[in-house]
Amino acid sequence: MVAPRSLPDPLGPRCDPTACRPFPTVEGDRIDTLAARWAECAFHDDPGAAAHLATLLRKLASVLRAEPFWPLSARAIGAELVTAGGRGDPERTDAGDVEGLVAPSLRLLRRELPGAFGLQGAEGERRLTAALDEMVAGVVGALRDRIRVDRDEIDRARPARASAVDGRHIRAVYEQAVVGIAIVALDGKVLDLNPALCRMFGLEGPLDQPRPMSDFVHPDDMVDVVERLKRLAGGGEPDVVRMEMRLVRVDSRVMWVHVTASRVLGEDGAPSHVVGLVEDVSDRHRLWSRLREASFADQLTRLPNQAVADQWLHRAFAGGGPSRVGLCALDLDGFHAINDELGQQIGDRLLLGVAGRLHLAAGNNVVCRTGDDEFAVLIADPTGSSDVSRIADRLQAALATPFHIDGHTLVVSASIGVAEAPTARGSAAELLRAADVARGWARALGGGRRVVFDPERDAAEAARFALLSGLRGAIDRGEFRLVYQPLVRLADGRVRGAEALVRWQHPDQGVVGPGQFIELAEHSGAIVPLGRWVLQAACEQAAAWWRELGDEAPFVSVNVSPVQLAEPTWVHEVTRVLAATGLPAHLLQLEITEQAVLGDELVVLGALGELRNAGVRIALDDFGTGYSSLAWLRRLPVHGLKIDGSFIDGLRKPSADPTDTSIVRALIELAHALGLEVTAEWVETAVQAQRLAELGCDVGQGRWFGDAGPGGWVPELSRRSIGR
């Protein structure tokens, strides 16, 4: 096996026990899922590999969770992986097989293990990197041990055969052996090389005289070799030394070898010289290098991969590096469409071209490929976010020139998220998330641009997401309530109706107004159950008013979302609620907007017509802000219009805005010409109420007549005049 690089702890000082925390136990289904993916990418023709790999993953999980952490335990897992690569037959596993097995295995494990095993933070990265390094060492050691077995068998048989071997036999072995043999004096002079070793060095014949060891050993390994030789020649322990080292051929090429050096005793029992068996393991080291490269380099573009980007950032935030770090997270716009339409070969060539341009545009900064069509540029010590933005602009400009590939002219742009932070606070994960969020903002704007991460915007979106997460459950938890704002006749100040307004009594944020959650509810579909609850609760309250006031009871007005109108069962739902609550249909008004009708116009008009025929009132809300034509307005089965408050606001001052006055007068006259009742919103002063009455407006709504309040106060308001 490969000798440990350092003992007892190859990773240096352990963390403070009070700061170390055991990693969570890995769930069995996660291991089985990861084992299946591992088998698919590395053992295409072996259906039984997943079970064996699941066993290896459980062993690896135990190594990673162990306290104290001992990464050398992972070498045995690497050795078992070699056996798995040969499907249990060692003769079927050579260096090529192992490279095809280990390279995809390392890529998969580096990418998936942190999430599957819960390896978080610097300690998780440290343990994973060390364990995987030792796994690779185990793979290389297993390959070398396979060669060593034969040699050890020969060594064990040697004592029994020694008496049958004479000088001629020894000379024949020396000269005809396929392994190199060197005879070295105790002072380090190389006395002789057998023919096999001469061939390995590129020598044309045997040595004509003793030569210093420095003629053959790589300078970087000389100190270690001399030290080991001194211990061996000293006559104590050990009497055999095994090492891996570099030798230099006569043509200056370097070869990696495994040397087994044995002390030879003279007739007086004292050491006389050293014999070394030399095995060329250059192929094995090239395999090691390729495996390491494959785990850290993108196989198509040869750029550093996501693992390199993660390690670079984690080390930057670990201290001792740059004081600030910038990150450009880049996503090619429309790449998947190009790949699907023109094929993967064109897509791959496009990615190669993009990688080359980004590398040139990034200058001395690190460019990584982090996904199918995603790249990242890592910037050390930027002067600020503006510096990172300038680099992002250079990246965008580098992609502006079309790519010409196999007769196709391809134009691509990128959505780039820009983030920058000091390394003294924060973390690599936070910076990665910030750049990814900003990239999402750029993509939402249509791509072809860079967007700088904005913490305030992110906090607002996080708050919106938190609201959305609790929205559906809030209905079941009874967190919504209704308040009612009076609709008052301007002619006599009597209550004509009351609009039901929904409020969310959030357990953490207090009372949340509809402006903060209605749009979220519409986009998520939660508006349907919420609207159903509002309709039910409002009709129940209005039915209570009717039972108390009889024919003098006001109607209740309920807002209806376009999403609700599109529901095929919506009309049935309204009639069901009216029947269940006992509320007369004429005491229910449904407020819709122009936008609600502009979707499937025939379906919506049919539904509104059914409700009007059933006696339900229909009002067009926010009138004047859309694009309604007179012909379209005539077709709507509505009873009234509600003029948008932006026009009413111009009537607030003693000297009214003449334009707003003219618009409001025209809207009132138009509605009356069509036989519709007119309600003005945002009436907040006596001046506004008086002018609206003079212009012929029928109903007013706003703070001048009272803020929204509980349903129980509406009957009392109905018994008196308001705002006069």
KELO-877838 format. One line per field, with one value per residue (C-alpha): x, y, z; residue number from 1. Coordinates in steps of 0.25 Angstrom, whole numbers. Each point is the difference from the previous one (the first is absolute). Layout:
BEGIN
X = X | ...
Y = Y | ...
Z = Z | ...
resi = NUM | ...
# end
This chain:
BEGIN
X = 0 | 4 | 8 | -8 | 4 | 0 | -3 | -8 | -9 | 2 | -9 | 8 | -6 | -14 | -10 | -4 | -9 | -10 | -1 | -1 | -13 | -4 | -5 | -15 | -3 | -2 | -13 | -1 | -8 | 10 | 11 | -8 | -4 | 15 | 5 | -10 | 5 | 14 | -2 | -7 | 12 | 12 | -6 | -8 | 0 | -1 | -14 | 5 | 10 | -10 | -1 | 15 | 1 | -10 | 9 | 12 | -8 | -4 | 14 | 4 | -11 | 6 | 14 | -6 | -8 | 11 | 6 | 11 | 0 | 10 | 0 | 10 | -12 | -5 | 12 | -7 | -12 | 8 | 6 | -14 | -4 | 11 | -5 | -14 | 5 | 5 | -13 | 7 | 11 | 13 | 6 | -11 | 4 | 11 | 4 | -9 | -12 | 3 | 1 | -14 | -5 | 6 | 0 | -16 | -1 | 8 | -8 | -13 | 5 | 6 | -13 | -11 | 6 | 0 | -15 | -3 | 9 | -3 | 14 | -1 | 11 | 15 | 0 | -8 | 8 | 13 | -5 | -6 | 13 | 9 | -8 | -1 | 15 | 2 | -10 | 8 | 13 | -7 | -3 | 14 | 5 | -9 | 5 | 15 | -3 | -5 | 14 | 7 | -7 | 8 | 13 | -4 | -3 | 14 | 6 | -7 | 5 | 14 | 5 | -5 | 7 | 13 | 8 | -4 | 5 | 14 | 8 | -4 | -15 | 1 | 8 | -11 | -11 | 8 | 2 | -13 | -10 | -11 | 1 | 12 | 11 | 10 | 12 | 4 | 11 | -2 | 6 | -11 | 8 | -7 | 8 | -8 | -13 | -6 | -4 | -15 | 4 | 10 | -12 | -9 | 11 | 2 | 15 | 6 | 9 | 4 | 7 | 15 | 3 | -8 | -8 | -7 | -14 | -3 | 2 | -13 | -9 | -8 | 5 | -13 | 1 | 15 | -1 | -11 | 8 | 13 | -7 | -7 | 14 | 7 | -10 | 1 | 15 | 0 | -3 | -12 | -15 | -5 | 8 | -9 | -5 | -11 | -2 | -6 | 9 | 4 | 12 | 6 | 3 | 12 | -10 | -4 | -14 | -5 | -6 | -7 | 5 | -3 | 13 | 2 | 14 | 6 | 12 | 11 | 9 | 14 | 7 | 3 | -15 | 2 | -8 | 8 | -9 | -14 | -8 | -12 | -12 | -5 | -14 | -5 | -13 | -1 | -13 | -6 | 4 | -5 | -13 | 0 | 2 | -11 | -10 | 4 | -2 | -13 | -6 | 4 | -1 | -12 | 1 | -4 | 6 | 11 | -3 | -1 | -13 | -10 | 9 | 11 | -9 | -5 | 14 | 5 | -11 | 1 | 15 | -2 | -10 | 9 | 9 | 14 | -4 | -7 | -7 | -11 | -6 | -9 | -8 | -7 | -10 | -3 | -11 | -1 | -13 | -7 | 11 | -9 | -9 | 13 | 4 | -13 | -2 | 14 | 5 | 10 | 12 | -3 | -3 | 13 | 8 | -8 | 4 | 14 | 0 | -7 | 10 | 11 | -6 | -3 | 14 | 6 | -10 | 2 | 15 | 7 | -12 | -5 | -10 | -8 | -11 | -10 | -11 | -5 | -1 | 5 | 13 | 6 | 11 | 7 | 7 | 10 | 1 | -10 | -1 | -15 | -12 | 2 | 13 | -7 | -11 | 11 | 5 | -14 | -2 | 13 | -5 | -13 | 7 | 9 | -13 | -6 | 7 | -7 | 6 | 1 | -1 | -2 | -7 | -9 | 1 | -3 | -3 | 1 | -1 | 1 | -8 | 11 | -2 | 11 | 3 | 12 | 3 | 11 | 6 | 1 | -15 | -10 | 3 | 2 | -14 | -6 | 8 | -4 | -14 | 0 | 6 | -10 | -12 | 5 | 2 | -15 | -4 | 8 | -7 | -13 | 2 | 2 | 15 | 11 | 4 | 7 | -7 | 7 | -5 | -8 | -2 | -12 | -7 | 4 | -6 | -13 | -1 | 4 | -12 | -9 | 4 | -2 | -14 | -3 | 5 | -10 | -12 | -7 | 1 | -5 | -14 | -1 | 6 | -10 | 10 | -9 | -11 | -9 | -2 | -11 | 1 | -14 | -4 | -9 | -10 | 5 | -14 | -5 | 13 | -7 | 7 | -2 | 9 | 13 | 13 | 6 | 15 | 9 | 11 | 10 | 3 | 14 | 6 | 14 | -3 | -13 | -11 | 4 | -8 | -5 | 10 | 11 | -6 | -11 | 9 | 8 | -13 | -4 | 14 | 0 | -15 | -3 | -10 | -10 | -2 | 2 | -10 | -10 | 2 | -2 | -13 | -5 | 4 | -6 | -13 | -2 | 3 | -10 | -11 | 1 | -2 | -12 | -6 | 2 | -4 | -9 | -2 | 9 | 12 | 12 | 6 | 14 | 10 | 11 | 12 | 2 | 14 | 2 | 5 | -13 | -8 | 7 | -4 | -11 | -8 | 1 | -15 | -5 | 9 | -7 | -14 | 3 | 5 | -12 | -9 | 8 | 0 | -14 | 5 | -9 | 7 | -2 | 8 | 13 | 8 | 12 | 11 | 9 | 10 | 2 | 12 | -9 | -8 | 11 | 4 | -10 | -11 | -11 | 1 | 1 | -12 | -8 | 3 | -3 | -13 | -5 | 3 | -7 | -12 | 0 | -1 | 15 | 5 | 13 | 9 | 12 | 11 | 11 | -7 | 8 | 14 | -2 | -3 | -15 | -8 | -14 | -4 | 7 | -6 | -14 | 1 | 4 | -11 | 3 | -8 | 10 | 14 | 10 | 8 | 15 | 5 | 11 | -10 | -7 | 13 | 0 | -13 | 6 | 5 | -9 | 4 | -3 | 9 | -8 | 5 | -4 | -14 | -3 | 4 | -8 | -12 | 1 | 1 | -12 | -8 | 5 | -4 | -14 | -2 | 2 | -10 | 12 | 1 | 14 | 8 | 12 | 12 | 10 | -9 | 7 | -4 | -14 | 5 | 1 | -14 | -7 | 6 | -3 | -14 | -1 | 5 | -11 | 8 | -9 | 9 | 13 | 10 | 12 | 5 | -9 | -11 | 8 | 11 | -3 | -5 | -6 | -13 | -8 | 0 | -6 | -15 | 3 | 6 | -12 | -10 | 7 | 6 | 15 | 9 | -11
Y = 0 | 15 | 5 | 10 | 14 | 5 | -6 | 0 | 10 | 3 | 12 | 8 | 4 | -4 | 10 | 4 | -12 | 11 | 5 | -14 | -5 | -14 | -1 | -5 | -14 | -3 | -6 | -13 | 4 | 11 | -10 | -9 | 11 | 5 | -14 | -2 | 13 | -4 | -14 | 6 | 10 | -10 | -14 | 1 | -15 | -6 | 0 | -5 | 11 | 9 | -9 | -1 | 15 | 3 | -8 | 8 | 13 | -5 | -2 | 13 | 7 | -7 | 5 | 15 | 0 | -7 | 8 | 1 | 1 | -10 | 2 | -12 | -9 | 4 | -7 | -14 | 6 | 4 | -14 | -6 | 9 | -6 | -14 | 5 | 6 | -14 | -7 | -8 | -5 | 7 | -4 | 8 | 14 | 7 | 15 | 3 | -6 | 7 | 13 | -2 | -4 | 10 | 13 | 0 | -5 | 12 | 10 | -6 | -1 | 14 | 6 | -9 | -4 | 14 | 0 | -15 | -1 | 14 | 4 | 15 | 11 | 0 | -13 | -8 | 5 | -4 | -14 | -3 | 5 | -8 | -13 | 1 | 2 | -12 | -8 | 3 | -4 | -13 | -2 | 2 | -9 | -11 | 0 | 0 | -11 | -9 | 1 | -2 | -13 | -8 | 6 | -3 | -15 | -1 | 6 | -10 | -11 | 4 | -6 | -14 | 1 | 7 | -12 | -4 | 13 | 2 | 12 | -3 | 0 | 14 | 6 | -5 | 6 | 13 | 1 | -6 | 7 | 9 | 9 | 9 | -4 | 10 | -3 | 12 | 2 | 5 | 13 | 2 | -3 | -8 | -12 | -8 | 0 | -12 | 0 | 3 | 12 | 5 | -1 | 8 | 11 | 0 | -5 | -7 | -9 | -3 | 10 | 1 | 5 | 4 | 12 | 9 | -2 | 15 | -4 | -9 | 6 | 12 | 12 | 2 | -14 | -1 | 5 | -11 | -11 | 3 | 0 | -14 | -5 | 4 | -7 | -13 | 0 | 3 | -15 | 2 | 0 | -1 | -9 | 2 | 14 | 3 | 13 | 7 | 10 | 7 | -4 | 7 | -6 | 3 | 8 | 8 | -6 | -3 | -13 | -4 | -13 | -9 | -5 | -11 | 2 | -12 | 0 | -11 | -5 | -4 | -12 | 7 | 3 | 15 | 7 | 0 | 6 | 3 | -7 | 7 | -6 | 11 | 0 | 11 | 5 | 12 | -5 | -1 | 15 | 5 | -7 | 7 | 13 | -2 | -4 | 12 | 9 | -7 | 3 | 15 | 3 | 1 | -11 | 8 | 14 | -4 | 12 | -2 | -6 | 3 | -7 | 9 | 12 | -5 | -2 | 13 | 7 | -8 | 3 | 15 | 1 | -9 | 12 | 3 | 2 | 12 | 11 | 0 | -10 | 3 | -10 | 0 | -11 | -1 | -8 | -1 | 5 | -10 | -10 | -12 | 4 | 1 | -14 | -6 | 5 | -1 | -12 | -2 | 0 | 15 | 3 | -6 | 9 | 12 | -3 | -1 | 13 | 7 | -6 | 6 | 14 | 0 | -4 | 11 | 11 | -4 | 3 | -5 | -4 | -15 | -5 | -13 | -8 | -3 | -6 | -4 | 15 | 7 | 6 | 8 | 10 | 1 | 14 | 2 | 13 | 9 | 14 | -1 | -5 | 10 | -7 | -13 | 6 | 5 | -14 | -5 | 10 | -5 | -14 | 5 | 7 | -12 | -8 | 11 | -4 | -12 | -14 | -7 | -15 | -9 | 10 | 5 | 14 | -1 | 13 | -3 | 9 | -2 | 3 | 4 | 1 | 9 | -2 | 5 | -1 | 2 | -13 | 4 | -2 | -9 | -13 | -6 | -6 | 14 | 6 | -12 | 2 | 15 | -2 | -10 | 8 | 12 | -9 | -4 | 15 | 2 | -12 | 5 | 13 | -7 | -3 | 6 | 9 | 0 | 3 | 3 | -7 | 9 | -4 | 8 | -5 | -14 | 2 | 5 | -12 | -9 | 6 | -2 | -14 | -2 | 6 | -10 | -12 | 3 | 5 | -13 | -5 | 14 | -3 | -13 | 6 | 11 | 12 | 8 | 9 | 10 | 15 | 8 | 14 | 7 | 5 | 12 | 7 | 14 | 6 | -3 | -7 | -13 | -13 | -7 | -12 | -4 | -6 | -12 | 2 | -12 | 2 | -11 | -1 | -5 | -7 | 7 | 12 | 5 | 5 | -1 | 8 | -6 | 8 | -9 | -14 | 0 | 0 | -11 | -8 | 2 | -4 | -13 | -4 | 3 | 10 | -10 | -6 | 14 | 6 | -11 | 3 | 15 | -3 | -9 | 9 | 13 | -7 | -5 | 14 | 7 | -11 | 4 | 15 | -4 | -8 | 12 | 12 | -7 | 8 | 11 | -9 | 4 | -9 | -6 | 3 | -11 | 1 | -11 | -4 | -3 | -14 | -3 | 5 | -11 | -11 | -8 | -2 | 14 | 3 | -12 | 4 | 13 | -5 | -11 | 10 | 9 | -12 | -5 | 14 | 4 | 13 | 6 | 1 | 15 | 2 | -5 | 8 | -5 | 9 | -3 | 7 | 2 | -10 | -11 | 1 | 1 | -14 | -10 | 10 | -9 | -9 | 12 | 8 | -13 | -2 | 15 | -1 | -12 | 7 | 12 | -8 | -6 | 14 | 2 | 14 | 2 | 12 | 4 | 4 | 10 | 5 | 10 | -6 | -11 | 0 | -2 | 4 | 5 | -12 | -10 | 8 | -2 | -15 | -2 | -4 | 9 | 9 | 11 | 6 | 3 | 12 | -2 | 9 | 6 | 9 | 3 | 5 | 12 | 5 | 1 | 15 | 12 | 3 | -13 | -5 | 3 | -12 | -10 | 8 | -2 | -15 | -3 | 8 | -8 | -13 | 2 | 5 | -12 | -10 | 7 | -1 | -15 | -1 | -3 | 5 | 7 | -1 | 9 | -6 | 7 | 10 | 6 | 15 | 7 | 8 | -13 | -5 | 13 | 2 | -15 | 2 | 13 | -8 | -10 | -12 | -10 | -6 | 3 | -9 | 5 | 5 | 12 | -10 | -9 | -10 | -15 | -7 | -12 | -5 | 2 | 15 | 1 | -1 | 12 | 8 | -4 | 7 | 14 | 9 | 0 | 12 | 11
Z = 0 | -2 | 12 | 9 | -4 | 15 | 13 | 9 | -7 | -15 | 1 | 11 | 13 | 3 | 4 | 14 | 6 | 4 | -14 | -7 | -2 | -5 | -14 | -1 | -2 | -15 | -4 | -7 | -11 | -3 | -1 | -9 | -9 | -1 | -2 | -12 | -6 | 2 | -6 | -12 | -3 | 2 | -1 | -12 | -3 | 15 | 5 | 14 | 2 | 8 | 12 | 1 | -2 | 11 | 10 | -4 | 2 | 14 | 3 | -5 | 8 | 12 | -3 | -2 | 13 | 9 | 12 | -1 | -15 | -6 | -15 | -3 | 3 | -14 | -7 | 3 | -8 | -12 | 0 | 0 | -11 | -9 | 3 | -3 | -13 | -4 | 4 | 10 | -10 | 3 | -14 | -7 | 6 | -6 | 1 | -12 | 7 | 13 | -7 | -6 | 13 | 10 | -8 | -1 | 14 | 6 | -8 | 5 | 15 | 0 | -5 | 7 | 14 | 7 | -2 | 2 | 12 | 6 | -1 | 2 | 2 | 1 | 8 | -9 | -12 | 7 | 4 | -14 | -7 | 9 | -1 | -15 | -1 | 8 | -8 | -13 | 8 | 3 | -15 | -4 | 12 | -4 | -14 | 5 | 10 | -11 | -7 | 14 | 3 | -10 | 5 | 14 | -3 | -7 | 13 | 9 | -8 | -1 | 14 | -4 | -13 | 4 | 1 | -14 | -6 | -4 | -5 | -15 | 4 | 7 | -12 | -9 | 8 | 1 | -15 | -5 | 10 | -5 | 12 | 2 | 10 | 5 | 9 | 9 | 9 | 14 | -3 | -11 | -12 | -11 | -3 | -10 | -7 | -7 | -14 | 3 | 8 | -11 | -10 | 10 | 1 | -15 | 1 | -11 | 9 | 14 | 9 | -3 | 14 | 13 | -1 | 10 | 3 | -3 | -15 | 1 | 11 | -2 | 7 | 8 | 6 | 3 | 15 | 3 | -8 | 7 | 14 | -3 | -5 | 13 | 8 | -8 | 0 | 15 | 3 | 9 | -4 | -10 | -9 | -12 | -5 | -10 | -6 | -12 | -7 | -13 | -8 | -12 | -13 | -9 | -9 | 12 | 1 | 14 | 3 | 13 | 6 | 12 | 7 | 10 | 6 | 8 | 8 | -3 | 10 | -2 | 6 | 13 | 2 | -3 | -11 | -13 | -10 | -4 | -11 | -5 | -9 | -9 | -6 | -10 | 5 | -9 | -6 | 14 | 3 | -13 | 3 | 14 | -7 | -10 | 12 | 8 | -13 | -3 | 13 | -1 | -14 | -10 | -10 | -12 | 2 | 9 | 9 | 15 | 5 | 11 | 10 | -3 | 1 | 14 | 5 | -5 | 7 | 13 | 1 | -3 | 12 | 9 | 2 | -4 | -15 | -7 | 9 | -10 | -10 | -13 | -7 | -14 | -2 | -15 | -7 | -15 | -5 | -9 | 0 | 2 | -12 | -9 | 5 | -2 | -14 | -6 | 8 | 12 | -9 | -4 | 14 | 5 | -10 | 4 | 14 | -4 | -7 | 12 | 10 | -9 | -1 | 15 | 4 | -9 | 5 | 15 | 0 | 12 | 7 | 1 | -10 | 4 | -7 | 11 | -8 | -14 | -4 | 12 | 3 | 12 | 0 | 14 | 3 | 11 | 7 | -9 | 4 | 2 | -8 | -11 | -3 | -1 | -8 | -10 | -2 | -2 | -11 | -6 | 0 | -6 | -11 | -3 | -4 | -8 | -13 | -7 | 0 | -14 | 2 | -12 | -8 | 12 | 5 | 15 | 8 | 15 | 12 | 15 | 13 | 10 | 15 | 7 | 14 | 9 | 15 | 10 | 4 | 15 | 1 | -7 | -7 | -13 | 0 | 2 | -12 | -9 | 4 | -2 | -14 | -4 | 5 | -8 | -12 | 1 | 0 | -13 | -6 | 5 | -8 | -13 | 1 | -7 | 12 | 13 | 13 | 13 | 13 | 8 | 15 | 2 | -12 | 4 | 14 | -6 | -8 | 11 | 8 | -12 | 0 | 15 | -2 | -12 | 8 | 11 | -9 | -2 | 14 | 5 | -5 | 8 | 12 | -1 | -1 | -10 | 4 | -7 | 2 | -7 | -5 | -2 | -14 | 2 | -8 | -3 | -1 | 15 | 6 | 3 | -1 | -14 | 2 | 6 | -6 | 6 | 1 | 5 | 10 | 4 | 15 | -2 | 12 | -1 | -9 | 6 | -9 | -15 | -10 | -13 | -8 | 6 | -3 | -10 | -12 | 6 | 2 | -14 | -6 | 9 | -1 | 14 | -4 | -3 | 14 | 6 | -9 | 3 | 15 | -2 | -8 | 11 | 12 | -7 | -4 | 14 | 6 | -10 | 3 | 15 | -5 | -8 | 11 | 10 | -10 | -10 | -13 | 5 | 1 | -8 | -11 | 2 | -11 | -2 | -9 | -10 | -6 | -15 | 5 | 7 | -12 | -9 | 9 | -7 | 13 | 5 | -4 | 7 | 13 | 0 | 0 | 10 | 10 | -2 | 2 | 12 | 7 | -4 | -5 | -11 | -13 | -2 | 13 | -6 | -9 | -7 | -4 | -12 | -8 | -15 | 1 | 5 | -13 | -10 | 1 | -5 | -3 | -4 | 12 | 10 | -7 | 1 | 15 | 3 | -8 | 8 | 13 | -4 | -4 | 13 | 7 | 4 | -2 | -9 | 1 | -8 | 9 | -2 | -13 | -8 | 1 | -10 | -15 | -1 | -12 | 0 | -8 | 10 | 12 | -6 | -1 | 15 | 9 | 11 | 9 | 4 | -2 | 11 | -5 | 3 | 12 | -8 | -7 | 13 | 6 | -9 | 7 | 14 | -1 | 1 | -14 | -7 | -12 | -12 | -8 | 11 | 2 | -15 | 0 | 12 | -6 | -13 | 7 | 8 | -12 | -8 | 11 | 2 | -15 | 1 | 12 | 10 | 14 | 3 | 12 | 3 | 8 | 8 | 6 | 11 | 2 | 1 | -12 | -9 | 5 | -3 | -14 | -3 | 4 | -9 | -12 | 2 | 6 | 7 | 11 | 7 | 7 | 9 | 13 | 0 | 3 | 9 | 0 | -2 | 13 | 5 | -6 | 13 | -1 | -14 | 5 | 9 | -12 | -8 | 10 | -2 | -10 | -2 | -5 | 1
resi = 1 | 2 | 3 | 4 | 5 | 6 | 7 | 8 | 9 | 10 | 11 | 12 | 13 | 14 | 15 | 16 | 17 | 18 | 19 | 20 | 21 | 22 | 23 | 24 | 25 | 26 | 27 | 28 | 29 | 30 | 31 | 32 | 33 | 34 | 35 | 36 | 37 | 38 | 39 | 40 | 41 | 42 | 43 | 44 | 45 | 46 | 47 | 48 | 49 | 50 | 51 | 52 | 53 | 54 | 55 | 56 | 57 | 58 | 59 | 60 | 61 | 62 | 63 | 64 | 65 | 66 | 67 | 68 | 69 | 70 | 71 | 72 | 73 | 74 | 75 | 76 | 77 | 78 | 79 | 80 | 81 | 82 | 83 | 84 | 85 | 86 | 87 | 88 | 89 | 90 | 91 | 92 | 93 | 94 | 95 | 96 | 97 | 98 | 99 | 100 | 101 | 102 | 103 | 104 | 105 | 106 | 107 | 108 | 109 | 110 | 111 | 112 | 113 | 114 | 115 | 116 | 117 | 118 | 119 | 120 | 121 | 122 | 123 | 124 | 125 | 126 | 127 | 128 | 129 | 130 | 131 | 132 | 133 | 134 | 135 | 136 | 137 | 138 | 139 | 140 | 141 | 142 | 143 | 144 | 145 | 146 | 147 | 148 | 149 | 150 | 151 | 152 | 153 | 154 | 155 | 156 | 157 | 158 | 159 | 160 | 161 | 162 | 163 | 164 | 165 | 166 | 167 | 168 | 169 | 170 | 171 | 172 | 173 | 174 | 175 | 176 | 177 | 178 | 179 | 180 | 181 | 182 | 183 | 184 | 185 | 186 | 187 | 188 | 189 | 190 | 191 | 192 | 193 | 194 | 195 | 196 | 197 | 198 | 199 | 200 | 201 | 202 | 203 | 204 | 205 | 206 | 207 | 208 | 209 | 210 | 211 | 212 | 213 | 214 | 215 | 216 | 217 | 218 | 219 | 220 | 221 | 222 | 223 | 224 | 225 | 226 | 227 | 228 | 229 | 230 | 231 | 232 | 233 | 234 | 235 | 236 | 237 | 238 | 239 | 240 | 241 | 242 | 243 | 244 | 245 | 246 | 247 | 248 | 249 | 250 | 251 | 252 | 253 | 254 | 255 | 256 | 257 | 258 | 259 | 260 | 261 | 262 | 263 | 264 | 265 | 266 | 267 | 268 | 269 | 270 | 271 | 272 | 273 | 274 | 275 | 276 | 277 | 278 | 279 | 280 | 281 | 282 | 283 | 284 | 285 | 286 | 287 | 288 | 289 | 290 | 291 | 292 | 293 | 294 | 295 | 296 | 297 | 298 | 299 | 300 | 301 | 302 | 303 | 304 | 305 | 306 | 307 | 308 | 309 | 310 | 311 | 312 | 313 | 314 | 315 | 316 | 317 | 318 | 319 | 320 | 321 | 322 | 323 | 324 | 325 | 326 | 327 | 328 | 329 | 330 | 331 | 332 | 333 | 334 | 335 | 336 | 337 | 338 | 339 | 340 | 341 | 342 | 343 | 344 | 345 | 346 | 347 | 348 | 349 | 350 | 351 | 352 | 353 | 354 | 355 | 356 | 357 | 358 | 359 | 360 | 361 | 362 | 363 | 364 | 365 | 366 | 367 | 368 | 369 | 370 | 371 | 372 | 373 | 374 | 375 | 376 | 377 | 378 | 379 | 380 | 381 | 382 | 383 | 384 | 385 | 386 | 387 | 388 | 389 | 390 | 391 | 392 | 393 | 394 | 395 | 396 | 397 | 398 | 399 | 400 | 401 | 402 | 403 | 404 | 405 | 406 | 407 | 408 | 409 | 410 | 411 | 412 | 413 | 414 | 415 | 416 | 417 | 418 | 419 | 420 | 421 | 422 | 423 | 424 | 425 | 426 | 427 | 428 | 429 | 430 | 431 | 432 | 433 | 434 | 435 | 436 | 437 | 438 | 439 | 440 | 441 | 442 | 443 | 444 | 445 | 446 | 447 | 448 | 449 | 450 | 451 | 452 | 453 | 454 | 455 | 456 | 457 | 458 | 459 | 460 | 461 | 462 | 463 | 464 | 465 | 466 | 467 | 468 | 469 | 470 | 471 | 472 | 473 | 474 | 475 | 476 | 477 | 478 | 479 | 480 | 481 | 482 | 483 | 484 | 485 | 486 | 487 | 488 | 489 | 490 | 491 | 492 | 493 | 494 | 495 | 496 | 497 | 498 | 499 | 500 | 501 | 502 | 503 | 504 | 505 | 506 | 507 | 508 | 509 | 510 | 511 | 512 | 513 | 514 | 515 | 516 | 517 | 518 | 519 | 520 | 521 | 522 | 523 | 524 | 525 | 526 | 527 | 528 | 529 | 530 | 531 | 532 | 533 | 534 | 535 | 536 | 537 | 538 | 539 | 540 | 541 | 542 | 543 | 544 | 545 | 546 | 547 | 548 | 549 | 550 | 551 | 552 | 553 | 554 | 555 | 556 | 557 | 558 | 559 | 560 | 561 | 562 | 563 | 564 | 565 | 566 | 567 | 568 | 569 | 570 | 571 | 572 | 573 | 574 | 575 | 576 | 577 | 578 | 579 | 580 | 581 | 582 | 583 | 584 | 585 | 586 | 587 | 588 | 589 | 590 | 591 | 592 | 593 | 594 | 595 | 596 | 597 | 598 | 599 | 600 | 601 | 602 | 603 | 604 | 605 | 606 | 607 | 608 | 609 | 610 | 611 | 612 | 613 | 614 | 615 | 616 | 617 | 618 | 619 | 620 | 621 | 622 | 623 | 624 | 625 | 626 | 627 | 628 | 629 | 630 | 631 | 632 | 633 | 634 | 635 | 636 | 637 | 638 | 639 | 640 | 641 | 642 | 643 | 644 | 645 | 646 | 647 | 648 | 649 | 650 | 651 | 652 | 653 | 654 | 655 | 656 | 657 | 658 | 659 | 660 | 661 | 662 | 663 | 664 | 665 | 666 | 667 | 668 | 669 | 670 | 671 | 672 | 673 | 674 | 675 | 676 | 677 | 678 | 679 | 680 | 681 | 682 | 683 | 684 | 685 | 686 | 687 | 688 | 689 | 690 | 691 | 692 | 693 | 694 | 695 | 696 | 697 | 698 | 699 | 700 | 701 | 702 | 703 | 704 | 705 | 706 | 707 | 708 | 709 | 710 | 711 | 712 | 713 | 714 | 715 | 716 | 717 | 718 | 719 | 720 | 721 | 722 | 723 | 724
# end
